[in-house]
């Protein structure tokens, strides 16, 4: 699961030990909340199957042996020692692996990728492999993926399945964690009373949890680590007590021989119980998914020296208690709390509820984050994203997703009412995500790490076989709860794929119907219409050429703005784009036409600026392009399609030596002079907003550049108008029935019920003009 939690994302390469230990401490609250609460329900879920309990301890020791080796092989060996190294410039998770593969094999699902994107510093930072360095198998695999579109789609579908299972886990984890924590009430009241208290109490806590999401977690995030540490100390202390008090020889169960004895004795029942045992690793994916907030070393230290031993002691303590109470089958049914000494049962219950809330908070916030990533990469409809903290990176809240998760979570809690079926559902979601990670990691080993294909086969065979065993044990319980994550994954996968397919077809239509530059040249500098003061900002997905919306506008209206900017806001397959490389700016047509193209590039984890600062950065980038439009001052990048020469321009805050813009209402006259700075200014009477461009003193500006900057200032003072395309997408005649259903019903429904570009860009409605267009795709 992915979490954008209470820690600022600041990649640290060479950390001091103080920094490492501080990050390790903070990671306990953000990363390990879900994994730490698994002892609440693992034994209860494992013994929920029809296992015949005998007078011996073979079943109990067998389950403990499976838990121990599962925790050792999966989180410790697979994630800590292998998967954490496959970071995407410090970021982790399913999309990080997919992003790595997109760059190394050029299988990107984004339609408007450019060669210029490969020049980004983040694009190359991970050490791109050259064809000369690749082995024969690596080169063959790369060329095969690049040639066959069907393989690229399968790779995308695989990533989407993993993503959808993470979202499904966002529904199931809060339900089972809170429900299991509240189930401790069963020991202090009658069965009849408990039946009427347990579900309402769990639902009340869940409603409270989701209602708090709007306020963000930064106000209480500092409590997360202490809560989880208190919980880990609590369960490990109880475990040590139970080991020494009930059965000190429980350590014998750590031998893998007990796994063999367990399966041999229980047979089918034991195999089916693996679906409950695998819950001991729920939340392990968070170690990789939350890598961007911490560092590899801090996450490794927190798990290896704190979380792992605490969990092992907790499970050993439960097994020690059950080994002396194996005749009482109610002890198996009640689970964790029966092994807690009666004198401290109530304090432990309270701590467990707080720990469950922290673990649930992690997966909920992680779901928001992964939805944002999907939307950025064109695989999810646009949604309202609220940044709940101006100081903490990644603190986001998505209202539509929050309330959808709450309703689904309550439906699961009320519908199932027991840990067994919730565990079956959660187990399948967890193991599916791990299988997807294993498959993608095997490709990363060959394509990105340039290792032998046999090493990748060994990796997928070893870990894949273990996960396949657990997957089969979970899938067999389809009718007993495992259908829930499958149903959720199918629904979300359909939404994602339909949106991605419709977006791709819409972009292809734009490319096929873009206007020729010859048409523009034939109109002349005035474009055959009256050019009025102001800036016309045309939002388009195209990174080259003239969109059809512009010709539609020009041929139907008698006037247009004196400055026209074709703005494309696009995502690139890297987690972050350096602000110094934010914009690509170029001209469309001759200089006197005053037509510019500006491409704003963002990574899939970047925060999109949607306020006045973005407008200032946009205008400054154009002004800086005008000033530096000389071979020795620009960084030219040739666009292969339209021979447009683009220049990399940073944001105004990152480019201290570039032009800066100041807006106020105190300027009464124009001046082009200055002792320490040259100011190119133009003020007009009776205009509320005055604009000044502050140019570096060392800059030499000729008259042509001054005139163009004056026009840009005049246009900015007059105001900006945003021209957006209001698209009606329809399947063209002759399309198959499936395509008509997908486009005319599915995509059209999603488009009408998603946030449009107007909302995403925070554009004032009074300054917006929408141009309707019908897309026959």
PADOGU-798366 format. One record per residue (C-alpha): x, y, z; residue in one letter. Coordinates in steps of 0.05 Angstrom, whole numbers, plus 32768, in hexadecimal, padded with zeros to 4 digits. Layout:
XYZA...
***
This chain:
800080008000X801680427FF3X8017807A802AX802280C48022X802680CE806CX803F80FD80A0X808781038087X80A381338054X80BF81108017X810781268016X813580F37FF8X817480EE8020X81B080CD8002X81E580D08039X81C080D2807BX81E080D980BFX81CF80A480F2X81A480D68117X817B80E280D8X8176809880C8X815D8087810EX812D80C1810DX811080A980CBX810D806280E5X80E6807A8121X80B580A180F6X80AC806780C6X8091803C80FFX805180668100X804A807080B6X8061802F8097X80577FF880CAX8013800780E9X7FEE7FD480BFX80247F9D80C5X80297FA78110X7FDF7F9A811DX7FDE7F5780F8X7FE57F2E8139X7F9E7F438149X7F807F148115X7FB47EE480F8X7FAA7EA98128X7F5F7EB58129X7F5D7EB380DCX7F8C7E7880D7X7F647E4C8106X7F227E6180E9X7F277E2580B9X7F117DDF80CBX7F527DC980EBX7F4B7D90811CX7F6B7DA5815DX7F907D6D817FX7FB27D6681C2X7FF57D7381A2X800F7DB7818DX801F7DA68145X7FE97DD38128X7FFD7E0E8154X80477E068148X803A7DFB80FEX80157E3D80F8X804C7E61811FX80817E4280F2X805B7E5B80B4X80547EA180D2X809E7EA480E4X80B87E8F80A0X80857EB8807AX809B7EF780A1X80E37EE48096X80E07ED5804BX80AF7F0A8033X80B87F4C8059X80FF7F3F8071X81207F1B8037X80F77F327FFBX80E77F7A800DX811F7F90803CX81587F708016X813F7F717FCDX81017F997FBBX81147FD97FE1X81507FE07FB2X81217FE77F76X810F802F7F87X80FC80637F52X8128809D7F66X811780907FAFX80CE807F7FA3X80AF803A7FABX806F80147F9DX804D7FF37F62X804F80327F38X8099803C7F47X80A97FF87F29X807B80067EEDX809C804A7EE4X80E1802B7EE4X80CC7FF97EAFX80AC80307E85X80ED80567E82X811B801B7E76X80F17FF97E41X80C880347E27X808580147E34X806780537E53X801B80557E53X801A80A27E4FX800980B87E08X802D80FB7E07X807480E47E19X80AD810A7DF9X80F780FD7DEDX8102813D7E16X80E781197E53X812280E97E51X815081247E5EX8132812F7EA3X816381257EDBX813480F77F01X812B80CE7EC1X817580BD7EBEX818580BD7F08X817A80737F13X81B080617EE1X818E80517EA0X81AA80137E7FX81C7801A7E3AX81BA7FE57E06X82057FD57E07X82037FC37E51X81C77F967E4CX81CD7F4B7E45X81B07F267E09X81737F137E32X816A7F597E4CX816D7F787E07X813E7F437DEBX810B7F4F7E23X810F7F9B7E19X81047F977DCDX80CB7F657DD7X80A77F937E07X80B17FCF7DD9X80987FAB7D9BX80597F8A7DB5X80217FB87DCCX7FFC7F7E7DEBX80367F727E1BX80367FBC7E2EX7FEC7FB87E3DX7FF67F797E67X802C7F9D7E8EX7FFD7FD87E9AX7FC47FA87EAEX7FF37F857EDEX80057FC87EFFX7FBC7FDB7F01X7FA97F997F23X7FDD7FA57F59X7FC47FEC7F61X7F7B7FD67F66X7F8C7FA27F9AX7FAE7FD97FC3X7F6D80017FBFX7F477FC37FD3X7F767FBC800EX7F638003801FX7F1C7FEA8029X7F2C7FA9804DX7F667FBC807CX7F3F7FF180A5X7F057FC180ABX7F2C7F8480C4X7F5D7FAD80EFX7F277FD48114X7EF87F998119X7F2F7F6C8135X7F437FA18168X7EFC7FAA817FX7EF17F5F8184X7F157F6081C7X7ED37F7781E5X7EBC7F2F81DEX7EE27F1B821CX7EC07F4E8249X7E777F438236X7E477F0C8225X7E427EF281DEX7DFD7F1181D5X7E157F5581EBX7E547F5081C2X7E2D7F438182X7E097F868189X7E467FAE819DX7E807F958172X7E677FAA812DX7E497FEE8141X7E897FFF8167X7EB57FEC812BX7E88801580FCX7E8A8051812AX7ED68050812CX7EDA804980E0X7EAA808380D4X7ED380AE8104X7F13809980E0X7EFB80AB809AX7EDA80EC80B2X7F1D810480CDX7F3F80FC8089X7F2981418072X7F54816280A8X7F93813C8094X7FC1811380C0X7FF8814780CAX7FD78160810BX7FD8811B812CX800F80FA8102X804281048139X801A80D38163X801E809A8130X806480828141X805A8082818EX8018805C8186X80388026815AX807680218187X804A801A81C5X80237FE381A1X80627FBE818CX807F7FC281D2X803C7FAA81EEX80357F6C81C1X807F7F5A81C7X807C7F5F8213X803D7F358215X805F7F0381E6X809D7EFD8213X806F7EF38250X80477EBD822EX80857E998215X80A57E94825AX80647E898280X80427E568253X80737E338225X80BD7E468220X80C87E0F81EDX809D7E3281B9X80DE7E478195X80E07E008179X80A87E14814AX80D77E418123X80F17E038101X80D57DFC80BAX80C97DB280CAX808A7DC680EEX806D7DE380AEX80747D9F808DX80547D7C80C9X801C7DAF80CAX800A7DA58080X80127D5A8085X7FE27D5580C0X7FAE7D8980ACX7FB27D7F8061X7F7B7DA8803DX7F667DCC807CX7FAE7DE28089X7FB77DF98041X7F787E238046X7F907E418088X7FCA7E608062X7F9A7E96804CX7F957EAC8094X7FE07EA380A2X7FF47ED28069X7FD27F0B808EX80117F0F80B9X80327F34807FX7FF97F64806FX80177FAA806AX805B7F918054X80537FB48011X80537FF68037X809E7FEF8042X80A87FF87FF8X806E80257FE8X80818059801DX80CB805A800BX80C680A17FF0X80B980BD8035X80F4809C8056X813480788041X814580308034X8171802C8071X813E804A80A1X8107801A808AX81367FDF808FX814C7FF180D6X81047FFC80EEX80ED7FB980D4X812A7F8E80E3X81377FA7812AX80F27FBC8143X80B67FA2811CX80CF7F5D8108X80E67F46814EX80A87F64816EX807A7F3E8140X80A07EFC8148X809C7F028194X80527F128190X80427ED58165X806E7EA8818FX804A7EC081CEX80067EB281B0X801D7E6D819BX803A7E5F81E0X7FF77E718200X7FCE7E4881CFX7FFC7E0C81D7X7FE37E06821EX7F9B7E16820EX7F927DF081CCX7F567DC981E6X7F2D7E0981EDX7F187E1881A6X7EF97E5A81BCX7F407E7181C8X7F4F7E67817FX7F107E8C816BX7F1D7EC98198X7F657ECF8182X7F967F03819BX7F747F1E81DAX7F6D7EDA81FBX7FB97ED78202X7FBB7F1B8224X7FBD7F188271X7F7A7F2C828CX7F947F6582B7X7FAE7F8C827CX7F797F788249X7F547FBB8248X7F927FE7823FX7FA97FB88207X7F657FBE81E6X7F6A800A81E6X7FB1800881CAX7F9B7FD68195X7F628003817EX7F92803E8177X7FC480138151X7F8E7FFA8123X7F7980418114X7FC180558104X7FC9801880D7X7F87802780B4X7F9B807080ACX7FDA805A8088X7FB580318053X7F7F80668049X7FB2809D803CX7FD9806D8011X7F9A80617FE7X7F9380AC7FDCX7FDB80AE7FC5X7FD580757F94X7F9580927F77X7FBB80D37F6BX7FF380AD7F48X7FC180887F1CX7F9F80C97F09X7FE380E97EF9X7FF480B07ECBX7FB180B37EA7X7F9580747EC6X7F5F80917EF3X7F2980C77EE9X7F3B810C7F03X7F2881147F4CX7F29814D7F7EX7F6C814C7FA2X7F7281767FE1X7FB781838000X7FA98184804AX7FED819E805FX801881D58040X805681BB8064X80528170805FX805D8152801AX802881218002X7FF281328035X7FB6812A8007X7F6C811C800EX7F3C81057FD7X7EF3810E7FEDX7ED480DF7FBAX7F0480A77FCAX7EFF80B28015X7EB480AA8018X7EB480717FE7X7EE7804C8012X7EBE805A8050X7E7E803E8032X7EA180008018X7EC57FF6805BX7E847FFB8082X7E627FCB8050X7E9A7F97805BX7E967F9F80A7X7E4A7F9A80ABX7E467F658075X7E7B7F35808FX7E787F4180DBX7EB27F1180E7X7EFD7F0F80E0X7EFE7ECF80B7X7EDE7EEB8078X7F007F2E807FX7F427F0A8085X7F347EE18047X7F267F208020X7F627F46803BX7F917F0C8030X7F827F077FE6X7F8D7F517FDCX7FD07F4F8001X7FEC7F137FDDX7FD67F2D7F98X7FFC7F6E7FA2X803A7F457FB6X80337F197F78X80307F577F4BX806E7F747F6EX80937F327F62X80817F317F18X80957F7A7F0DX80D57F707F36X80EB7F377F09X80E87F677ECEX810D7F9D7EF5X81457F6C7F05X81517F607EBAX81407FA37E9AX81557FD57ED0X818A7FB17EF9X81A77F8E7EBCX81AD7F4C7EE2X81A97F077EC5X81667EEE7EAFX81737EAF7ED8X81767EDA7F16X81327EF77F05X81167EB17EF9X81327E9A7F3DX81127ED77F5FX80CE7ECC7F40X80D17E817F4BX80E57E847F94X80B87EBC7FACX80827EB07F78X80797E687F8DX80707E7C7FD6X803E7EB37FC3X801A7E847F93X80107E537FCCX7FF07E887FF7X7FCA7EA47FBCX7FAA7E607FAEX7F977E597FF7X7F767E9D7FF5X7F547E937FB2X7F337E527FC8X7F0B7E7C7FF9X7EEA7EA47FC2X7EA37E997FDEX7EBA7EA68025X7ECF7EEE801CX7F077EEB7FE9X7ED77F037FB3X7ED87F4A7FD0X7F1E7F5F7FBAX7F137F3E7F77X7ED27F647F6DX7EF27FA67F83X7F2E7F997F56X7F027F8B7F1AX7EDA7FCB7F25X7F167FF87F2FX7F3D7FD67EF7X7F037FE17EC7X7EFF802B7EDCX7F4A80347ED3X7F5080107E91X7F1280317E72X7F2C80767E87X7F7280677E6CX7F57804B7E2BX7F2880867E20X7F5E80B87E31X7F8E80967E00X7F5B80967DC7X7F4A80DF7DD5X7F9380F17DD0X7F9B80CA7D8FX7F6080F17D72X7F8281327D87X7FC2811D7D64X7F9F81087D24X7F7681497D21X7FAA817C7D35X7FB081B87D06X7FE981BF7CD5X801C81F77CE0X8010820B7C97X7FC9821E7CA9X7FE3824B7CDFX8017826C7CB2X7FE282797C7DX7FBA82A37CB0X7FF282D47CBDX800882F37CFFX7FC2830C7D0EX7FA582C67D02X7F7182E87CD7X7F4D83047D14X7F52833D7D45X7F8883327D7BX7F7083507DBDX7F98835C7DFCX7FA183227E2BX7FBC82DB7E2EX7F9482A27E11X7FA982617E35X7F9282247E0DX7F9481E47E35X7FA781A87E0AX7FC381627E13X7FEE816A7DD4X803981757DDDX804281897D94X801881A67D5CX7FDB81D37D5FX7F9D81B57D7FX7F5D81B37D57X7F3A81DB7D8EX7F6382197D7AX7F4E82177D31X7F06820B7D48X7F0B82497D73X7F2D82767D40X7EFC82647D08X7EBF82727D33X7ED282B17D59X7EE982F47D3CX7F1E83037D71X7F5482E27D9AX7F8982F57DCDX7FCA83177DBAX7FF282E07DDEX7FDE82977DD6X7FFC825F7E00X7FF082167DF3X7FF581F87E38X800081AE7E43X800381947E8BX801D814D7E88X803981177EB4X807A80F37EA7X808E80AD7EC1X80BB80C77EF9X80A680D57F41X80BD811D7F41X80D281527F0FX810781837F24X80E881CA7F25X812381E07EFBX810981B27EC4X80BF81C07ECDX80AE81E37E8BX80BC81D67E42X80B082177E1CX80B182257DD1X8091824C7D99X805A82377D6BX8064825A7D28X808D82997D1BX80A182CA7D52X806E83007D3FX803482D07D49X803E82D17D95X802A82887D9AX804D825F7DCFX804C82177DE7X805882087E30X805C81C17E4BX805A81BA7E97X807681787EADX806781557EEFX807B81137F0EX804780E27F27X805480F77F6FX805B81427F62X802A81757F7EX800A819A7F44X800981E57F4FX7FC381FD7F45X7FC582447F5EX7FDF82887F49X802682707F51X801D82427F15X8006827C7EEAX804382A57F00X8072826B7EF1X805182627EAEX805882AB7E99X809F82AE7EB5X80B382707E8DX809A82917E4DX80BD82D27E5EX80FE82AC7E6DX80F782877E2BX80EF82C97E06X812D82E67E28X815982A97E1EX814382977DD8X818A82937DBEX81B482547DB0X81E682637DE7X81B182717E1CX817F823A7E0EX817E81EF7E15X815E81DB7DD3X8137819B7DCDX811E81897D89X80D781707D84X80D8813D7D4DX809081467D37X808981917D28X80D181AA7D2AX80BF81D57D66X80FC81E77D8FX80EC81E17DD9X811481FF7E13X811881E47E5AX8103821B7E8BX80FE82147ED6X80CB82337F05X80D8827B7F1BX80EB82657F61X811E82327F47X813D825F7F12X815B82977F3BX818182B37F00X814482B77ED4X810C82E97ECBX80DE82F47F06X809983127F04X807B83427F37X803383577F37X801983937F5EX7FEF83D27F56X802384077F67X804684127F25X803484537F02X806684567EC9X809184287EA0X80DB84227EA8X811183FA7E87X814C84087EB5X816A83F77EF8X81AA83FA7F1FX81AC83B17F36X817683947F08X815783A57EC5X810C83AC7EC9X80E183A57E8CX809E83C27EA1X806083DB7E80X802783FB7EA6X7FE584107E89X7FB384417EA6X7F7684277ECBX7F9083DF7ED0X7F8D83C07F15X7FC6838E7F0CX800B83A77EFBX804083767EE2X808B837E7EE5X80BF834F7EC9X80FF83517EF1X813A833F7EC5X8181832D7EDCX81B183677ED6X81E283407EABX81AD83327E77X81B383577E35X816E83627E15X8165837B7DCFX812A83A47DB8X8104836A7D9AX810683447DDBX80F183827E02X80B6838B7DD4X80A183437DDCX80A783467E27X807D83867E28X804783647E01X804883297E31X804283597E6CX8009837E7E4BX7FE6833C7E3FX7FF183257E86X7FD683677EA1X7F9883607E76X7F8B831B7E93X7F8B82D37E7FX7F5482AB7E5EX7F53825F7E62X7F39823A7E25X7F2781F27E33X7F0C81BC7E07X7ECA819E7E1EX7ECE815A7DFDX7E97812B7DE9X7EB780E87DDBX7E9180B77DB0X7EA580767D8EX7EA980807D43X7E7B805C7D13X7E8E80147D06X7EAC800A7D4BX7EA17FC87D6EX7E6A7FC17DA3X7E9D7FBA7DDBX7EBF7FFB7DC6X7E7C801F7DC2X7E6C80087E09X7EB0801C7E23X7EB180607E02X7E6880767DFDX7E54805B7E41X7E91804E7E6DX7EC080867E5BX7E8980B97E50X7E6C80A97E95X7EB080B07EB6X7EBF80F07E91X7E7D81117EA4X7E8680FE7EEDX7ECF810F7EF6X7EF081517F04X7EFC81777EC4X7F3B819E7EB2X7F1A81DE7ECCX7F1981C37F12X7F5D81A17F0EX7F7F81E27EFAX7F57820D7F2BX7F44823C7EF4X7F1382747F04X7ED282647EE0X7ECB82AD7ECBX7F0C82A77EA3X7EFA82657E83X7EE082587E3EX7ECE82117E2AX7ECC81FB7DE1X7EA281BE7DD3X7EBF81887DA6X7EA781447D92X7EDC810D7D90X7ECE80D37D61X7F00809F7D7AX
***
